[in-house]
Amino acid sequence: MHHQPDSLVFIRRLYDNYASYDLVIDSRLVGQPLRALFFALRGERRDGHAYVAPLIRLGVRDFVVSREGFTAHREAIGAAMEAVGGVPPRIHQVDRPLWVLQQLARHHRRQFDIPIVAITGSNGKTIVKDWLTEVLSHDRNVCASPRSYNSQVGVPLSLWNLNQHHDIGIFEVGISEPGDMGILADIVQPSHGILTNVLTAHQRNFEDRNHLLREKMSLFRGVDLLVLPNQEELVEAARGVLDRGQLYRWSGSGRRGIRINGNDRLVILPELPPVYLDNARSVAAFSCAFGLPLHTFISVAGGFVPLSNRLEQRRGREGGPVINDSYSNDFSALAAAVTFAEAQDPYDNLALILGTVQPLDDLADRLRALLSGRVDRLLLVGEANAAFRPVFPEATYFADVPELIRALPELRFKEQTVLVKGASREGMDQVADMLSRQLHRTTLEVDLTRMSQNFRSYKNGLPPECKVIVMAKASAYGSGALPVARRLEDVGADYLAVAYPEEGRELRQGGIRLPIMVLNAEAYSYPLLAEYDLEPVVHRTEQLRWAATLKLPVHIEVDTGMGRLGFPEAEFRQLHSGQPGLSGVQVASIFTHLAASDDPVHDAYTVKQLSDFDRLYEEYLKGGGARVQRHALNSNGISRFPQNAYDMVRLGIGLYGIGDESMRMHLQPVLTLTTTVTALQNRSAGETVGYGRRGVIDSDKRLAVLSIGYADGLPRLAGGGRFAVRIHNRYAPTIGSVCMDMCTVDVTGIPDIKVGDEAVIFSPDHPIELLAGAARTIPYEILTGIGSRVHRIYVGE
């Protein structure tokens, strides 16, 4: 056992011993056990110290652990050491394993005198990093952050990949708390910088926007050059941190041209959504500032694609999940994709279709260690993968993607989850498309990464001990209960809530282990609750008797003014006065439901509800009731009445980045509903369109028929021009009635439109509130009305 202080002398000694090792924080990513240094870190849901003993049995011999964590797991670690015998493992006990990881990476970075580019901003970091890597790889060996490794842990792990063969490093850096950037800037020590933008996604944790801007800008202190948008606020802040470096300010709009420091450059960018065009301009400006010939950038930029094909989960043609991750294929991305696929796999039967993996030393050994015991069926694709056939003798091999596509009709994947993993240039996305069930050309995309960020935005505003119940009822507001619940379980939710027992059963059958509250459970369903370990909400005395008989924990609802369900004051008093009493009942929580927490007009009523709830709970305690968890706040309540967080809160619509005006600047919309253009037609003035001839053509028009109707969730009230979809970033108003399966929109003013083009119903850039307003309803009704035939796609890291 090594008991060393967290000192820089210790760091240098550790580096001398482990410079050639892999730094590992995830036990599943151990490649060669004898060349792995495992850091036992505590996360939101898991403690790395729990994996030390299993790793010793696996053959890992080097660890960095906290003294406290080692003490807590001493017995299991000791048993593992005794079981393996031989030379004991080297376990370095320190105060802060994360600090040691960061300092090792800091020391490693200082061994290289090459340009280091740091990229930060509120969004766009990953796409700018990926595209810049494509451009600079034209004639340089580039080391870049894998995926979105930009955190206090991700940045050190990224930097550790630097080696003597690299000519330049490109690393993205993200922060969410004050002080984060100072730590990361000291580790990275960039020579060049790119600022994509500064929005307010994490402003909640900072004093104000200026505080956030200063923190982000501190990354660039001392760089030789900095590229950023030509916005006065950003430029002024940049000048405050640049000592000697040059500032490159870019501006522009559309696909043509960019202005850098007042000089116009002729650049024609590919067809991309507006936000991606700004990302491309960041890359173009840096390329010019770095001295790269403009024609090199232009030739590479023609192949730029948005961040699609990244962990998209679809329903497969044989019913199981198909996960398309054909954006990039470095080893870290593969490891993350396998972990994601395991979490989404309902069959415990994972098939991997693997394209070319970026070369690494000992790649075969790393692949064997990564996939062993986790992948049940392997299909290798591409000439480079032929070398792995001896390593994986049970794998099926295809020379290229076309050969695999020709074979797909004969391949069966019944009761298997399929992960398609490769680089975008290989065309592996075609494989994922052919394996997906194309029930309908309308899709609802659920961004699980944004959902996780929204969860943390709410969680960060709560007391540390306050638990979060997340509403998963109505198929998680139409987004799909099981994939959403799996992500929430991983990100740190404490409870789930569903409307009916059958919804809870579906989650349990999908492997969800979190406690699940059932809001509406009648007598016939109580045996089902017991069978699947579900906890009922009770609002009648007979429900208490049913629960006591089956020994079910209950959540007692008290009506303080919602006027719907819940024990009225008088009946609640009778419960804790022994008539009939709560004896024999396990009470998990007592809660109430706020009627108007979102509306300032009714704040006095909300305050009265909370005051009545406090009074009733105090009466319950004085009557001899045991202390139990309390909750009252919904999404708007969390943001508007945080002083009443109690022991738990109930997070609902806010998780999806909508419906909570108080948190709008801190949330990111999660859902995108799109469809396709099915047909185009020219119509003359005087003609009519659709049922009832309600669409009257007042002048010659070009119309598009879209593959979405009211059976898919587009309300009939959205017809008649009351709502407009977005096609090619332009508005196309409805014309005539919305039909069951389709609708018609006016595209007269949209050039270059063609059959198959995407039409956006709602998205982060086209808010769902516009559709809800047109249909005279609320976003809840729109979301829960999205039909089952609409294809759900799940994306996220």
N, C-alpha and C positions, 0 to 999 in steps of 0.2 A: 504494500500500500504506500502511495506517495501522498504526503500531506504538504503541499506547497502553497505559499501565499500567492495571491493574484498580483504578481509583480511583473514588470517588463523583463527582468532578468530571467524569471521563470518562463516567460513567453519565448524569449530567444532560445532558451534551452529546449523547450518543447518543439519549437520550429526546427531546430537542428535534428531532432529525432524523427519528426513526422512530416517533413517537407514533401516527401514522395507519397504520402498516404492520402486516401480519400477521407474527407471530413463528412460524417454522416450524422443526420439527426432523425432519420426515419429508419427503423429497423428493417423495413421491407426493401430498402435500397442498398443493402450491404452486397457489394460485388464479390470482392475477395476478402474473406474474413480476416486473414492475417495482414491485410493492408488497409484496414479501416480503423479510423479513430472516431469512436461514437461519443457524441455529446448528449447527455441526458438533460433535456430541456423540459420545462413545464409549459404546457399549452392550455388553451381554453378548456379542453375536455380530457386531455391525456397527459400523463406524467411519464417522461422518458425513462425515469429510474425504474419503472415497472418492466422495462424491456432489457435491462442490463443482464439479469440472470438468463433469460432465454438466449441472448446473444453470446454469452459465455459458452453455453451448451452448443451453439452453432459454430463456435470456433473463433469468435472475435476476442482479441486479447488486449485491446487498448481502449480506455474509457476516460472521459472527463465528466465528473459528477459533482453535485453539490454535497457538502458535508451532511446537511440535513436530510437530503434525499437518500444518501447512502445509509445513514442510520436507520431510516424508515424501512429500507429493503435489505438490511444487513443479513437477515436470516435466509432469504431466498437466494441472495448472491453467494453467501457462504455455502449453501447446499449445492449450487451450480458449480462452484470452484472445486468442491470435494468430488462431485460426480465426474468431472473431466480429468482431474488429476494433473500431473506433469507440472510444467512451469506455470506459476500462478499468473493471472492477468495483471497488467499494469493499470491500476485504477487511480487516477489523479483526482483527489478530493480538493475542491476549491470552494470559494464563497459564491462565485457567480460564473457558472459555465458559459452563459451567453457572452459575458465580457471576454472570457478567454477565447471563444470562437472569433469574436470581432477583432481582438488584438492579434491573433494569429494571421487573420486575413490582412490586417493593416500592415503587419511586418512583411508578409508575402508580397503585397503590392509594391513595397519600397525596394524590392529586388529588381524592378523593371524600369528602365528609363525609356519608355515608349509613350506616345500620345494616349491619354486616357480621356474618353468622352463621357461625361455624365449628363443624363437626360432626366429632367424632372418637370412637373406641371400637374395640373389637376386631372387631365386625361390626355390620351394620345401618346403616352410614354412608350408603351409596348410597340405600337405600330411604327412610330418614328424610329425606334431602335432596330426593329426588324428590317425596315426599308433601307435605313442607312447602312446596315450590315450588308444587304444585297449590293448596294452601290459600291461600298469600299472594298468588298470582296473581289471586285473586278481584278485588282492587281495587288491585294494585300491579304495577309493571313489575319483574320479578325477573331478576337475573343469577345463574345457578347453574352449578356445575361440570358440564361434560359427562361423561356416563357415570361412570366411577370414577376421574376425574382427581384423585388425592389424594397423589401422590408428590412428590419433590423437583423433578421436571420438570412433572408434571401440575398442581400448584397454581399455579405462575407462569403457565402457559398459560391456566388458567381465569381468573385475576385479570385478565389482559390483555383479556378480553372486556367488562369494565366500561366503560360509557360514560355520557354525561351524561343519557341517557334513563332510567336505572335508578333505582329508589327503594330497593332493598335488594339485597344480595348474599348468596348462600348457598353456602358452599364446604366440601367435605369434606376432611379432612386425615388422612393415614395415615402411620405410622412403622414401621420395622422395625429400626432401629439406634439406639443411644444418640447423642444430639446432633442427630438429625433434626428433632425438634420445635422446638428452639430456633431453627433456621434458618427453618422454616416459620411459626412464630408471629411472628417478626420481619417476615416478608413480608406475612402476612395482617392482622395487627393487628386482631383481631376485637373488636367491641363487644358481641356476644352469643355464647353458646356452648351446645352440646348435647353431653353425653356419653352415648353409647348404653349402653355396658357396658365392662368390662375383663375379658377372658379371658386365655388364655395362648398365643395363636396364635404370637406372636413373642417369647415370654419367653426363649427359648433365647439370644437376643443380649443379654439384660440380666442384671444380677446376681441379681435375684429379682423376685417379683411387685411388691413395694413400689417397686423401681426403675422398673419398667415403668409403674406407676401415676403416679409423680411426673413422669415424662417426658410422659405423655399430658396430665396435669392442667396442666402448664406452659403449654399453649396458651391457657388461660383467664385468665392473670394480667392483671388490670386490666379484665375485661369488666364491663358494666353488669348483666347477669343471666346465670345459668347454670342450665340444666335438666338433671336427671340422675335416675336411679333412687334411691329412698330406701333405700340400703344404707349401713350405718354406716361401713364402710371408705371408700366413695366420698365420702360427705358430709364425713367428717373431712378427707380429702385436699383436697376443694374449699375448705373453710374456710381451709386453709393458703395458698391462692393468691388468694382474693378480697380485694381491698383495700377496695372500697366497694360492689361489686356485690351484687345480691340473688340468693339461692339458691332455686330452685324444685325441690322434691323430689316425685316422683310415685310412686305405688304402685297396685296393682290386679291383678285376675286375671279371666279370662273376658272376655266381650264387653260386660258392663254395668258402667259406673261407673269412675271414676278418682278417687283422692284426691291433691290437690295441696297441699302444706304443711299437711296436716291437715284440709283442707276437701274434702268430697265433691262431685263434679260428676256429673250424670247424663249419660252418654254411652253410646250404643249403637253398638258397632263392627260392621263387616261380618264375615261368616264368613271367618276367616283362620286359618292355623296359629298355634299359641301364640307362636312367636318373632316373627311379624309383628304380633300384638296388642300386644306390648311396644313395637315400633317405632311403632305407631299411637298408643300412650299418650305416647311422647316428643313426637310432633307435637302431640297435644292439649294437653299441658302447656305446650309452648312457645307455642302459639296463645293460651292463656289468659294466660300471663305477658306476652306481647307486646301484650295488650289487644284481641285479635281477638274479636268476638262468638262465643260458643260455637255458636250456630246456624249460623254460616258454616262452622265446622269440621265440624259434623255433616253438613251438606248435601254437602260435598265428600268427606268420608270414606266416604260410601256408595259411591263409585266407586273406592276404593283396591283395587289388585290387587297380588299378590305379584310378585317379580322373575322372572316367567316371560316367555316370548317374547323372550329375549335371546340371540341367536346360538345358537339351537337347531339343530343339524344333524340332518337326518333323511334317510331313503332315499326318493327321489321315486318317483312312480308309474311313471316310465319308466326307473328304475334309477339315475339320477344323484342327487347330493346336492341337497336342498332346505334352505336355511338360513333359518330364521324369526327375524327380528329386528324384530318389530312392537311393541316396547315403547315406544320414543320415537324421534323423528326430527329431532333437531338435526343440523346439518351435521357436527359432530365425530363423532357417533354413526354417521352415514352413511359417513364416511371410514373409521372403524374397521371397520365391517361389510364394506365393499368389500375392505379389506385382508385380513380374516379369510376372506372367500369366495374370494379369489384363492389363499390358502394351502391351502384345502380342495378346489380345483377340479382334478380329474384330467384334464379334457378341454381345458384352456386355452380355454374357451368359456363365458363368464359371461353369464347373463341376469339383469337387474335389474328387479324389479317395484317401482316407486317410488311411495309415497304422498306426502302433503303434507309438505314440509320446512319447518321453522320459518323465518320470514322473516329474511333477512340482507341487508345492503347488497351489491349486485353478486352476488346469489345465482346468477343465470344464468351469469355468467362463472366463478364458483367451481365450479358443477356441470360446466360444459364441461371445465374443467381437470382436475377430479377423475376424471371418467368416460372421458375421451378415451384410447383405446388400452387401456383396462382392461375396459370393459363392451362386449360384442359385440352385445347385444340389449337394448333398453330398452322397458319398458312403463310409461307414465305414468298415474297414477290420481288423480282428484280435480280439482275445478274450479280450484284454485289452480295446478295443474300445466299447465293449458291455455296459460298464458303462455309455457311453455317449448317449445311445439310448433315455433315457428320456429327455436329454438336446436338442437333435435334432430329434424330433418325425417324421419329414418328411424324414429323411435319410434312405437309404437302407443299410442293415447290412449283412455282410458275415463273417462267422466264421474264415476263413483263405483265403490265396491266391488261393489254388486249387479250393475252392468253387466258388470264383469270376471268375476264368478262365473258369470253366465249364459253368458259366452263361453268359459270354461275348458275345457269338454268338447271344443271344436274346436281348442284351442291345443296344439301339440306342443312338447316340450322334450327331444327325444331327444339324448343325448350333450351335454347342457348342465347346468351347475350353476346353480341358480336361487336368487337372493337376494331374499327378500320383505322390504321395508323400509318401515316406516311407523310411525305412532303407534298406541297401543293403542285410542284412542277411535275410530279409523277402521274397526276390525274387520278389519285386514289379516291377523290370525292365521287367520281363516276361509280365506283364500286359501292360506296355507301348509298348512293341514289338508287342503284339497281336492287339493293337488298332491302330498301325501305318500302313500306306499304304506302303506295300513292293513292290513298282513299280520296283525296280531295286536294285541289291546288290552293287551298286557303290554309295558312299556317299561323299558329300562335307561338311566337318565340318567347321563351322565359329565360331571362338572364339571371342565372343563379349567383353569379359573382356580385352583381348589383344588389340582389336580394340580401346577400350576406352583409354587404356594406351598409344597407339600410337598417338591418337588424342591429349592427354595431352602433350606428348613429343613435338609435333609441337607447340601447343598452348603456352607452357611455354617459347618458344624461340621468341615469338612475343611481341610487345608492348601491354600493358594491354587493350588498347582501340581498338585494331585491331580485326575485326570480321573474322570468318572463314566460308567460303562457302565450303561445302563438295559435291563432285561429286557423285551423285546417279544414273547416267545414265547407260544404258545397264544393268539394274537390279543390280545396285551397283557392276559393274564389274563381274557379274555372280554369286554374293553371295546371291542375294535376296534383292530387294530394300526395301520392307516394314519392315522386322525385323531389317535391318541395320539402316534405317531411324529412327525407334522408339528408338534404342539405342543412335543414334547421337543426337536426340532431347533431350534425358535425360542427356547426358553427356556435352552438352553445345554448340553444333553447332549453328550458327546464321542463316545460309541459306543452302538450298539444291539446286543442279543444276541437271537437267535432260536434255536428248537430245530432246525429243518430248513431246507434250502436253499430249498424252495418258499415258505416264509414270507419269506425274504430277497428272493426274486424279486418277491413281491407289493409289498414296500416300495419296491424299486427302480422297478418299473413305476408306482408312485404318485408318483415324483419325489423320494424320500428320498435325500439325498446323504451322510449320515453314514456312517462306517465301520460295517460290520455283521459281527459275529462269529456263526458258525454252530456250535452246540454239538454237533450230531450230523450228520455228513456221511459217507456211504459212498462207495465207489469210483465207482459209476455217476454220482454227482452232482457230481464234481469239475469236469467241463467246464461244468456249470451255474454253479458257483461262479466260475469264470473269466469266464464270459459276463457275469455281473451284479456283478462286483467284490465278492465275498463272501469272508470270511476264516474258514477252518475251524479248529475246535479239534481237536487231534490227541492221541491217546493210544496209538497203535500205530506201529511203525517204518515199515510200508508206507505209512501216510498221509503221512509225511514225504517219501517218494519221489514219491508222486503230486503233492504240493504243489510240490516242487522242479521237476518236469517242466513244470508250468503256471505257475511263478513266482508262486505264491500266498503271501502272508504267512500265518503260522500262529500259533496260540496253543497253547502246550504245557501240558497239564494234568498236574499231579503229584499222585498219590494219597498224602495224608498221614494218611488215616484215615477218609475217607468210605466207602471200600470199594465203590466203584461203578465209575467210569471214571477213567482217569489212569495215567501211568507209575508203577509201583512204584519204590521207591528204587533198587534194583539196576539196573533197566532205564534209569532216568533217568541214572545214572552212566555207563552204557555209551554213551548218546547223546553226552555231551560228552567222552568219552574216545576218540572216533573209531571206535567199533564199533557201528553203522555210521557214526556221526558226524552232525553237523549241517551239514557242508559243503554249500554250494549252497542252503541253506534260509534264507529270510528269517523270522526269529522276531520276531513283533510283541509277544508277551508270554509270560510264564511265570506260571502261577497254580495255586492249589489251592482245594478246596471244603470249607468247614467243615461238620461234621456236626451240631453242636448249639449254635450260637452264641447261640440265643435262650434257652437253659436254664441258669440259674446252677448247677444241680446238676452239670452237665457242664463247668463252666468250666476245671477242671484239664485235661480232655481237649482243650478248644479251645486252651488255652495251649500244650499239647504239640504240637498240629498246627501252630500258628504258629511255634513254636521249631524244629520239624523242617523247616518250609518255609524258614526263615532259614538253617538249616545247609546244606540242599541247594543253596540258591542260592549261598552262599559257596563251596561245593565246585565248583559250576559255574564261578564266576568264576576260582577258583584254577586250574582246568583249562584256562583260556584262553578261556572263553566271553565273548562280548560282553555288555555291560550292556544289558538290555532292561527294559521295563516289567513290574512285578509287581502282582498283585492277589490278594486272598484274601477280603475282607469282603463279605458280603451285607447286607441291610437291617439285621438285628439286629446283625451284626458292626460296621457303621458306628457305631451308637449305643453299643455296649457295649465295643468294642475299638478306639477311634479311633487309638490309638497305633500300630496296625498297618495304617494306611491305605495304606502303600506308595505306588505311583505311580497306581493306579487302584482304584476300588471298583465293586461290582456292586449296583445298586439295583433291588429287585424289588417285593415286596408293600407295602413301606412307602410307595411312591409313591402308593398309593391310600388312605393314611391308616389302614391296619389292619395287624395282625400284628406290630407292634413296640411292645411295652409300654413300653420305655424312652423312646420318643419320643411317647407318646400325647398328652401335654399340648401338643406342638408341631405336631401333624398335624391335618388336617381330612379326614374321610371324603369320598371323591370320588364314590362310586357310590350310586345310589338305584334299587331295583327295585320297580316298582309294577304293579298290575293293576287290573281293574275288576269291579264287582259285575254279574254277568250276569242273575241272577234272585234273587227273594226268595220265601220260602215259609214257612208255619206248619206245624209238625209236632207231633203229639200224643204224649204219653208212651206208650212201648211200641212205637212205630214204629222202623224202621231206615233207615239211609242208606248208599248206596254198595255197591261190590262186597264180596261175602262177608258183607254185613249187619254190617260191623264197627262202624258208627256206630249205637249204640243210644241212643234218646232216653229219658232217665230222667225228664223232666218236659216240659210243653209248652214249645216253643221256637220262635224265629224264626231261620231259617237263610238264609245267603246263599251262592250259588254264584259262585265266582270264576273268571276266565278264565286260570288258570295251573295247570299240572300238571307231572309229572316230565319231560315232553318239553321243558319250558321252563326247567327247572333247580330246581324245588321238589322236594326229595327225598321219596321215599315214607315215609321214616322221620319226616318232619315231620308226618305224619298222626296220627290218634288222640288229638288234644289235646296232643301233645308240643310244639307250636309255636303261637304266636298272631300273626296279622297285626294291623296297626293301621288302624282305620277311624274317622274323626272323632276321632282322637287317643285312641281307646279300643281295648282289646285284644279280639280276636275269635279264640278258639282253634279249631283245626281239629277237625272231627268226621268220623269214618270215614276211609276210605283216600284218599290223594292219587291221583287218576287221571292218565292220560296228558296230558289237555288241560285239566283243571279240578280244583277241590277245593271242599269245603264247609266253612264256618265258622259258628260260633254267634254271632249278632248280637242275641241276646235283650235284652241290656242297652244297646244302642246306639239311641237315639231318632233319628227323622228320617232314617233310612237309606233310600236309594232306588237303583233300578237305575241304573248308570252311575257311582256313587260310586267314588272311588279307594280301593284297599286297598294299604297299604305292606308289602312283604315285608321289605325292609331299607332303611335310610337312615341319615344321620348321627344322627337321633334314635331309631332303632330298629336297633341294631347288628347287623351280619351275624353276629357271634359267637353271637348267640342262635339263629339258624337253624342254624349249624354245630354248636352244642352239641346241639340237638334231633336232628340227623341223625347224631350221633356221628362227625363228621368235622372238617375244618379249612376256614377260609375259602377257601383255594386251590381246593379241590375244588368248593365252591359256585360260585365265580366262573367257573371254566373249564367248568362244567356248564351254564351258561346257554345255552339253545338258540339256533340261528341265526334262528328266526322271531321271537324277541323283538326288538322295535323299539329300536335304539340311537339315543339323542338326545344330542347334544354341546352343552353350554352353556359360556359363558365369554366374558370380555372379549377 
